[in-house]
């Protein structure tokens, strides 16, 4: 029986904090966000390894395999220290050994989808690995004038399940990244693009509140479009509700409903076509309203 791991879905975005021009000899070229990581990962394929440091800890990214022209499998390693106690002539001798446990990361440059392996021996939680990877990318790909975010892709139906069964809804908080080139043709994208043109913002936070718990959220307006946008990897939502069976208010977040897929713990043993199918399937319905049977 093959050993399987959970691989969680994320989507990366790269947003310039100002207009960037890169000097190529006599010519200057404005870099598109999608060109930056394309160049980085194709260079990684050639160089095989890149090293970075976050808060005095070394991280390594190794090219492992390319399963499609735009789909790369990498190993993302984190430096750890292990104490060893050896026999000495007059006392126990203590020494430290450096260890680099790793997780697999699959990144598809066409869809901006990322699959991150959950391995608690490397990162306690998957959101820790996604944060570390986004910081690492910003550093090693020289994205100093860009905001790099790796955001979870979540189940939209959980949001509507909570809304439909709530006895009272007090607040809805939406945190949305400004549109990058990945997003689908949604009204939310048009709205956020309009705000970005006015303010050059990289994100937008919105809070709806009704202190009496009578907040109304429907599936046929712009708010529902924001939820689609967020579910596709465009941000996250937080709800404060009270259910009919619970007298205590609860706070629920989209971060608790990240989509995931079972794949081999060792991706060397996984069929490349299965990985591609997983990416294609997710991208085909990401951002669309899904039923509970879709999982």
C-alpha positions as CSV (number, residue, x, y, z in Angstrom):
1,X,0.0,0.0,0.0
2,X,1.7,3.3,-1.1
3,X,2.1,6.0,1.6
4,X,0.0,9.0,0.8
5,X,0.2,12.6,1.9
6,X,-2.2,15.5,1.8
7,X,-1.3,18.2,-0.7
8,X,-3.1,21.5,-0.2
9,X,-4.2,23.9,-3.0
10,X,-2.9,27.4,-3.1
11,X,-2.5,30.1,-5.7
12,X,0.3,32.6,-5.9
13,X,0.0,36.2,-7.0
14,X,2.7,38.8,-7.7
15,X,1.7,42.4,-7.6
16,X,4.0,45.4,-8.3
17,X,4.0,48.0,-5.6
18,X,5.2,50.4,-8.3
19,X,5.9,50.2,-12.0
20,X,9.0,48.2,-12.6
21,X,11.5,48.4,-15.4
22,X,14.4,46.0,-15.7
23,X,17.6,47.2,-17.5
24,X,18.7,44.8,-20.3
25,X,21.7,46.6,-21.7
26,X,20.5,49.3,-24.1
27,X,16.9,48.3,-23.7
28,X,14.5,48.6,-20.7
29,X,11.6,46.2,-20.4
30,X,8.7,46.4,-18.1
31,X,8.4,43.0,-16.6
32,X,4.9,41.3,-16.5
33,X,4.2,39.4,-13.3
34,X,4.0,36.1,-15.1
35,X,7.4,36.6,-16.7
36,X,9.2,36.9,-13.5
37,X,8.6,33.4,-12.0
38,X,8.7,31.8,-15.5
39,X,12.3,33.0,-15.8
40,X,13.1,32.0,-12.2
41,X,11.8,28.4,-12.5
42,X,13.3,27.8,-15.9
43,X,16.6,29.0,-14.5
44,X,16.1,26.7,-11.4
45,X,15.7,23.8,-13.8
46,X,19.2,24.5,-15.2
47,X,20.9,25.5,-11.9
48,X,19.1,22.7,-9.8
49,X,19.3,24.6,-6.5
50,X,18.7,28.0,-4.9
51,X,19.4,29.0,-1.3
52,X,17.8,31.7,0.8
53,X,17.7,32.7,4.5
54,X,14.6,33.8,6.5
55,X,15.1,34.9,10.1
56,X,18.6,33.3,10.5
57,X,17.3,30.0,9.1
58,X,18.5,28.5,5.8
59,X,16.0,27.3,3.2
60,X,16.7,25.4,0.0
61,X,14.7,24.9,-3.1
62,X,15.7,22.1,-5.5
63,X,14.4,21.4,-8.9
64,X,13.1,17.8,-8.9
65,X,11.1,17.2,-12.1
66,X,9.2,18.9,-14.8
67,X,6.0,17.1,-15.7
68,X,4.8,19.6,-18.3
69,X,6.4,22.7,-19.9
70,X,4.8,24.9,-17.2
71,X,4.5,22.4,-14.3
72,X,7.5,21.9,-11.9
73,X,8.0,19.7,-8.9
74,X,10.4,21.0,-6.4
75,X,11.7,20.1,-3.0
76,X,11.5,22.8,-0.4
77,X,13.9,22.2,2.6
78,X,14.1,23.9,5.9
79,X,17.3,23.9,8.1
80,X,16.9,22.3,11.5
81,X,19.5,21.5,14.2
82,X,19.6,18.1,15.9
83,X,21.4,17.5,19.2
84,X,23.6,14.4,19.3
85,X,25.2,13.0,22.5
86,X,28.3,10.9,22.0
87,X,30.5,9.0,24.3
88,X,33.5,11.0,25.6
89,X,36.6,10.1,27.6
90,X,35.4,11.8,30.8
91,X,31.9,13.0,30.0
92,X,29.1,12.8,27.4
93,X,30.0,15.0,24.4
94,X,27.2,17.1,22.9
95,X,27.2,18.2,19.2
96,X,24.7,19.7,16.8
97,X,24.0,18.3,13.4
98,X,22.4,20.3,10.6
99,X,19.4,18.6,9.0
100,X,17.4,19.6,6.0
101,X,14.0,17.9,5.9
102,X,11.8,18.8,2.9
103,X,8.4,18.9,1.5
104,X,7.3,18.6,-2.1
105,X,5.8,21.6,-3.9
106,X,4.2,21.4,-7.3
107,X,3.8,24.8,-9.1
108,X,2.0,25.4,-12.4
109,X,3.0,28.6,-14.0
110,X,0.1,28.8,-16.4
111,X,-2.7,28.6,-13.7
112,X,-0.6,29.9,-10.8
113,X,-1.7,26.9,-8.9
114,X,0.5,25.4,-6.1
115,X,0.2,22.1,-4.4
116,X,2.0,22.0,-1.0
117,X,2.7,18.8,0.8
118,X,1.7,18.7,4.5
119,X,4.5,17.1,6.5
120,X,4.4,18.1,10.2
121,X,8.0,17.1,10.7
122,X,9.0,20.0,8.5
123,X,6.2,22.6,9.1
124,X,3.7,22.1,11.9
125,X,0.9,23.5,9.7
126,X,0.4,24.0,6.0
127,X,-0.1,27.8,6.4
128,X,3.4,28.0,7.9
129,X,4.9,26.3,4.8
130,X,2.9,28.6,2.4
131,X,4.1,31.7,4.3
132,X,7.7,30.5,4.3
133,X,7.5,29.7,0.6
134,X,6.1,33.1,-0.4
135,X,8.8,34.9,1.6
136,X,11.4,32.6,0.1
137,X,10.2,33.3,-3.5
138,X,10.2,37.1,-2.9
139,X,13.8,36.9,-1.8
140,X,15.4,34.5,-4.2
141,X,13.6,35.7,-7.3
142,X,14.6,39.3,-6.5
143,X,11.0,40.4,-6.2
144,X,11.8,43.3,-3.9
145,X,9.4,45.7,-5.6
146,X,6.6,43.2,-5.7
147,X,4.2,41.8,-3.1
148,X,4.2,38.0,-3.3
149,X,1.3,36.1,-1.8
150,X,0.5,32.4,-1.7
151,X,-3.2,32.2,-0.8
152,X,-5.3,29.1,0.0
153,X,-7.9,27.8,-2.4
154,X,-11.0,26.9,-0.4
155,X,-14.4,25.2,-0.7
156,X,-17.0,27.8,-1.5
157,X,-19.9,25.5,-0.4
158,X,-18.7,25.7,3.3
159,X,-19.3,29.4,3.3
160,X,-22.9,29.0,2.1
161,X,-23.5,26.1,4.5
162,X,-22.6,28.3,7.4
163,X,-24.7,31.2,6.1
164,X,-27.7,29.0,5.3
165,X,-27.7,27.3,8.7
166,X,-26.9,30.4,10.9
167,X,-29.5,31.7,13.2
168,X,-27.8,35.0,13.3
169,X,-24.9,36.6,11.3
170,X,-23.1,39.4,12.9
171,X,-20.1,40.2,10.7
172,X,-18.5,39.2,7.4
173,X,-14.9,40.3,6.8
174,X,-13.5,40.0,3.3
175,X,-9.8,40.3,2.6
176,X,-9.1,40.3,-1.2
177,X,-5.9,40.6,-3.2
178,X,-5.9,43.0,-6.1
179,X,-6.4,41.1,-9.4
180,X,-3.4,39.4,-10.8
181,X,-3.5,37.8,-14.3
182,X,-4.8,34.5,-13.0
183,X,-8.3,35.5,-12.1
184,X,-11.5,34.4,-13.9
185,X,-14.0,36.7,-15.5
186,X,-15.8,37.7,-12.4
187,X,-17.6,41.0,-11.5
188,X,-15.4,41.1,-8.4
189,X,-12.4,41.3,-10.5
190,X,-13.8,44.3,-12.4
191,X,-14.7,46.0,-9.1
192,X,-11.2,45.4,-7.6
193,X,-9.5,46.5,-10.8
194,X,-11.4,49.8,-10.6
195,X,-10.2,50.4,-7.0
196,X,-6.7,49.5,-7.9
197,X,-6.7,52.1,-10.8
198,X,-7.7,54.7,-8.3
199,X,-5.4,53.8,-5.4
200,X,-2.6,51.5,-6.6
201,X,-3.5,49.2,-3.7
202,X,-2.4,45.5,-3.5
203,X,-5.4,44.4,-1.5
204,X,-8.8,45.5,-0.2
205,X,-10.4,44.7,3.2
206,X,-14.1,45.0,3.7
207,X,-16.3,44.4,6.7
208,X,-20.0,44.1,6.9
209,X,-21.6,44.3,10.3
210,X,-25.0,44.1,12.0
211,X,-24.8,44.2,15.8
212,X,-28.3,42.6,16.1
213,X,-27.1,39.5,14.0
214,X,-29.4,40.3,11.1
215,X,-26.8,40.6,8.4
216,X,-28.2,39.5,5.0
217,X,-26.0,37.6,2.6
218,X,-27.5,36.3,-0.7
219,X,-26.1,34.3,-3.6
220,X,-27.3,36.7,-6.3
221,X,-25.2,39.8,-5.7
222,X,-21.7,41.2,-5.7
223,X,-20.9,39.7,-2.3
224,X,-21.4,36.2,-3.6
225,X,-19.0,37.1,-6.4
226,X,-16.5,38.2,-3.9
227,X,-16.8,34.7,-2.2
228,X,-16.2,33.1,-5.6
229,X,-13.1,35.3,-6.1
230,X,-11.8,34.4,-2.6
231,X,-12.4,30.7,-3.0
232,X,-10.4,30.6,-6.2
233,X,-7.3,31.9,-4.3
234,X,-8.0,35.6,-4.2
235,X,-8.0,36.2,-0.4
236,X,-9.9,34.9,2.6
237,X,-13.2,35.5,4.5
238,X,-14.2,35.5,8.2
239,X,-17.8,35.0,9.5
240,X,-19.1,35.7,13.0
241,X,-22.3,33.7,13.4
242,X,-24.6,32.0,15.9
243,X,-26.2,28.8,14.9
244,X,-29.7,27.6,15.9
245,X,-28.3,24.9,18.0
246,X,-25.6,27.0,19.7
247,X,-26.1,30.0,21.9
248,X,-22.5,31.1,21.6
249,X,-21.1,33.3,18.8
250,X,-18.5,31.5,16.6
251,X,-15.9,32.9,14.3
252,X,-15.3,30.8,11.2
253,X,-12.6,31.4,8.5
254,X,-12.1,30.2,5.0
255,X,-8.6,29.1,6.1
256,X,-10.4,26.1,7.8
257,X,-11.7,24.7,4.4
258,X,-8.6,24.6,2.2
259,X,-8.9,22.1,-0.7
260,X,-6.6,19.2,-0.7
261,X,-5.7,16.1,-2.7
262,X,-4.1,12.7,-1.7
263,X,-0.9,12.0,-3.6
264,X,2.2,9.9,-3.0
265,X,4.3,11.1,-0.1
266,X,7.2,10.5,-2.5
267,X,6.3,12.2,-5.7
268,X,8.9,10.2,-7.6
269,X,6.4,7.3,-7.2
270,X,3.4,9.4,-8.5
271,X,2.2,9.3,-12.1
272,X,2.9,12.7,-13.8
273,X,-0.5,12.5,-15.5
274,X,-2.3,12.2,-12.2
275,X,-0.6,15.4,-11.0
276,X,-1.6,17.2,-14.2
277,X,-5.2,16.0,-13.9
278,X,-5.4,17.2,-10.4
279,X,-4.3,20.7,-11.4
280,X,-6.6,20.8,-14.5
281,X,-9.6,19.6,-12.5
282,X,-9.1,22.2,-9.8
283,X,-8.5,25.0,-12.3
284,X,-11.6,24.0,-14.4
285,X,-14.0,24.7,-11.5
286,X,-12.0,27.0,-9.3
287,X,-14.0,30.2,-8.8
288,X,-17.3,28.6,-9.8
289,X,-20.1,27.7,-7.4
290,X,-19.5,24.0,-6.4
291,X,-21.9,21.6,-4.8
292,X,-20.9,19.4,-1.8
293,X,-20.6,16.4,-4.1
294,X,-17.7,18.1,-6.0
295,X,-15.2,17.0,-3.3
